[in-house]
Amino acid sequence: MKPGDSERVDSVLQAADPTVRRRLEALGFRPDEEVTCVRRAPMGCPILFRVCGADICLRKEQARMITVAGSAAASDRPELARSAS
């Protein structure tokens, strides 16, 4: 996602560590929640997202565990992977 882009969360990957998965969901990265990319650090990591009215900063590795609905190729945006649906 580029700064200013908004998407709906599809899921947190089942393959993610259960502790990390629960934490991301507790932070608001749950299905059908809107997430907005607010800004990126100069080197691309960390990335600041707005979800459920809160600003959350994630590393790329953490953001890659979250899938969002949409049709763009995942290679266009290495974090917040697009779901197949």
ZIKAFEN-V804612 format. One record per residue. N is the residue number from 1. RES is the residue in one small letter. SS is DSSP state (alpha for helix, beta for strand, coil for the rest). PHI is phi as a letter, one per 20 degrees, with the letter a starting at -180 (* if undefined). OMEGA is omega in whole degrees, 0 to 359 (none if undefined). Layout:
BEGIN
n:N res:RES ss:SS phi:PHI omega:OMEGA
n:N res:RES ss:SS phi:PHI omega:OMEGA
END
This chain:
BEGIN
n:1 res:m ss:coil phi:* omega:175
n:2 res:k ss:coil phi:e omega:176
n:3 res:p ss:coil phi:g omega:182
n:4 res:g ss:coil phi:n omega:179
n:5 res:d ss:coil phi:f omega:175
n:6 res:s ss:beta phi:c omega:179
n:7 res:e ss:beta phi:b omega:174
n:8 res:r ss:beta phi:d omega:179
n:9 res:v ss:beta phi:f omega:175
n:10 res:d ss:beta phi:e omega:180
n:11 res:s ss:beta phi:a omega:167
n:12 res:v ss:beta phi:d omega:186
n:13 res:l ss:coil phi:g omega:178
n:14 res:q ss:coil phi:f omega:182
n:15 res:a ss:coil phi:f omega:180
n:16 res:a ss:coil phi:f omega:175
n:17 res:d ss:coil phi:g omega:183
n:18 res:p ss:alpha phi:g omega:179
n:19 res:t ss:alpha phi:f omega:179
n:20 res:v ss:alpha phi:f omega:179
n:21 res:r ss:alpha phi:g omega:179
n:22 res:r ss:alpha phi:f omega:181
n:23 res:r ss:alpha phi:f omega:179
n:24 res:l ss:alpha phi:f omega:178
n:25 res:e ss:alpha phi:f omega:178
n:26 res:a ss:alpha phi:f omega:178
n:27 res:l ss:coil phi:f omega:177
n:28 res:g ss:coil phi:o omega:179
n:29 res:f ss:coil phi:e omega:180
n:30 res:r ss:coil phi:d omega:180
n:31 res:p ss:coil phi:g omega:178
n:32 res:d ss:coil phi:m omega:174
n:33 res:e ss:coil phi:f omega:177
n:34 res:e ss:beta phi:e omega:178
n:35 res:v ss:beta phi:c omega:180
n:36 res:t ss:beta phi:c omega:174
n:37 res:c ss:beta phi:e omega:182
n:38 res:v ss:beta phi:e omega:178
n:39 res:r ss:beta phi:a omega:179
n:40 res:r ss:beta phi:c omega:173
n:41 res:a ss:coil phi:f omega:182
n:42 res:p ss:coil phi:g omega:180
n:43 res:m ss:coil phi:e omega:176
n:44 res:g ss:coil phi:n omega:182
n:45 res:c ss:coil phi:b omega:6
n:46 res:p ss:coil phi:e omega:181
n:47 res:i ss:beta phi:c omega:180
n:48 res:l ss:beta phi:e omega:179
n:49 res:f ss:beta phi:d omega:172
n:50 res:r ss:beta phi:d omega:179
n:51 res:v ss:beta phi:b omega:180
n:52 res:c ss:coil phi:l omega:178
n:53 res:g ss:coil phi:m omega:180
n:54 res:a ss:beta phi:d omega:175
n:55 res:d ss:beta phi:e omega:184
n:56 res:i ss:beta phi:c omega:179
n:57 res:c ss:beta phi:d omega:181
n:58 res:l ss:beta phi:c omega:170
n:59 res:r ss:coil phi:f omega:179
n:60 res:k ss:alpha phi:g omega:182
n:61 res:e ss:alpha phi:f omega:179
n:62 res:q ss:alpha phi:f omega:181
n:63 res:a ss:alpha phi:f omega:180
n:64 res:r ss:coil phi:f omega:179
n:65 res:m ss:coil phi:e omega:183
n:66 res:i ss:beta phi:d omega:176
n:67 res:t ss:beta phi:d omega:178
n:68 res:v ss:beta phi:c omega:178
n:69 res:a ss:coil phi:f omega:179
n:70 res:g ss:coil phi:q omega:186
n:71 res:s ss:coil phi:c omega:180
n:72 res:a ss:coil phi:f omega:181
n:73 res:a ss:coil phi:f omega:179
n:74 res:a ss:alpha phi:f omega:180
n:75 res:s ss:alpha phi:f omega:177
n:76 res:d ss:alpha phi:f omega:183
n:77 res:r ss:coil phi:b omega:188
n:78 res:p ss:coil phi:f omega:177
n:79 res:e ss:coil phi:d omega:186
n:80 res:l ss:coil phi:l omega:184
n:81 res:a ss:beta phi:g omega:178
n:82 res:r ss:beta phi:f omega:176
n:83 res:s ss:coil phi:e omega:182
n:84 res:a ss:coil phi:f omega:184
n:85 res:s ss:coil phi:f omega:none
END
